[in-house]
């Protein structure tokens, strides 16, 4: 089952985070959350398998520290 681990502010950020997770061996996906706004392309959810959620979240936290 897929679970949301992060909500990105736009598609570019979502794609960057998805690629980071995939590089680390985590199967990840993105999907638009809600409707696109007038000023941007809207929010995007980062999803991973529920069994990999803790590891994926840790990877995102480590990346934010660097």
C-alpha positions, 0 to 999 in steps of 0.5 A, a space after each residue: 500500500 502507498 503512503 504519503 511521506 511528504 508534500 512538495 510545494 511544486 512538481 520540480 521539488 516533487 520530482 527532485 525528491 522522487 529521484 533522490 529516493 529512487 537513487 537510494 533504492 526506495 520505490 517512490 511515486 508522485 501525484 498532484 494534491 488538490 488543484 493547481 493554483 494560479 501562481 504555480 503548479 500546485 502541491 504534490 504528494 511524495 508516496 512510497 510503499 508503507 513498508 519503506 516509509 520510515 527509511 524514506 522519511 529518514 533519507 529526506 531528513 538526512 538530505 535536508 540537513 546537508 
